[in-house]
Amino acid sequence: MKCDCIARVNELLRPMNIRIDVGLVLLGGKWMAAVVVPTVLIEKKRGQKPKYLFGDFCPFCGEKYVPGRAEEDETCTST
């Protein structure tokens, strides 16, 4: 079963007319949606752009998005 935390959180946020930012990332050779954590430049330099962070774990249920090489092929499951 695939982690559905992002969809569940977005449903809870819908009444407030907001949603979390989600990006498509390649983790462990698999494409998946993950929560995007934007960064802000402290000192802006010419041509420099802020980066985005994508976690290996679901920030809501804490399960690993993509298993490591030594682990069995499991997917994030929310409880």
Secondary structure as GFF3:
##gff-version 3
##sequence-region A 1 79
A	DSSP	alpha_helix	5	13	.	.	.	ID=ss1
A	DSSP	three_ten_helix	14	16	.	.	.	ID=ss2
A	DSSP	beta_strand	22	27	.	.	.	ID=ss3
A	DSSP	beta_strand	30	38	.	.	.	ID=ss4
A	DSSP	beta_strand	52	54	.	.	.	ID=ss5
###
